[in-house]
Amino acid sequence: MAQRKYLFGSRGGVGYYPTTVAGWIIVLIYFAFLIYEFIRINSMSHSLKDTLIGFGPFFFGATVILLFICYLTGQPFKRDELKI
């Protein structure tokens, strides 16, 4: 039986880290998107408060999408590894 190649490995607790080139590309796209959106929103806002309020939904949404991708393509956690 062929072993599945996961894009993200699981840590001892709750968390993922990229283990393949495709995993690293996903993480780099995530950070590039956040930087681009922050600069775009900052150029249209009048204060730091406006920038952070406008950036919050993009940060939250992108992070949820990244975690969902990690969950789908990552190595499953073993029950005995969870340290909660």
C-alpha positions in Angstrom: 0.0 0.0 0.0 1.4 3.4 -1.0 1.8 5.9 1.8 0.1 9.2 1.3 2.3 12.3 1.0 1.0 15.1 3.2 1.6 18.7 2.5 1.6 19.6 6.2 2.9 17.6 9.1 1.3 17.6 12.5 3.1 18.7 15.6 2.8 17.1 19.0 0.1 19.5 20.1 -2.3 21.2 17.8 -0.6 22.7 14.8 0.8 22.1 11.3 4.0 22.9 9.5 4.8 22.6 5.8 6.6 19.4 4.8 6.6 19.7 1.0 7.4 22.5 -1.6 3.6 22.7 -2.3 3.0 23.3 1.5 5.6 26.1 1.6 4.1 27.7 -1.5 0.7 27.7 0.1 2.2 29.4 3.2 4.0 32.0 1.0 0.8 32.8 -0.9 -1.0 33.3 2.4 1.6 35.8 3.7 1.9 37.5 0.3 -1.9 38.0 0.2 -1.9 39.4 3.8 0.9 41.9 3.0 -0.8 43.0 -0.3 -4.1 43.5 1.4 -2.5 45.4 4.3 -0.7 47.8 2.0 -3.8 48.2 -0.2 -6.1 49.0 2.8 -3.5 51.2 4.4 -3.2 53.4 1.3 -7.0 54.1 1.4 -7.4 54.7 5.2 -6.9 57.8 7.3 -5.6 56.3 10.5 -4.1 53.1 11.9 -7.5 52.3 13.5 -9.2 52.4 10.0 -6.4 50.2 8.6 -6.7 47.5 11.3 -10.5 47.5 11.2 -10.4 47.0 7.4 -7.6 44.4 7.6 -9.2 42.3 10.3 -11.7 40.5 8.1 -9.1 39.7 5.5 -6.7 38.3 8.1 -9.4 36.2 9.8 -10.7 34.9 6.5 -7.3 34.0 5.1 -6.3 32.3 8.3 -9.5 30.2 8.4 -8.9 29.2 4.7 -5.2 28.3 5.5 -6.2 26.2 8.5 -8.9 24.4 6.5 -6.3 23.6 3.8 -3.9 22.3 6.5 -6.7 20.2 7.9 -7.6 18.7 4.5 -4.0 18.1 3.3 -2.2 17.6 6.6 -1.2 14.6 8.5 -3.9 13.6 11.0 -3.2 14.0 14.7 -2.8 10.9 16.7 -4.9 10.7 19.8 -2.0 10.2 22.1 -0.1 13.2 20.7 -2.8 15.7 21.7 -1.6 17.7 24.7 -4.6 19.8 25.7 
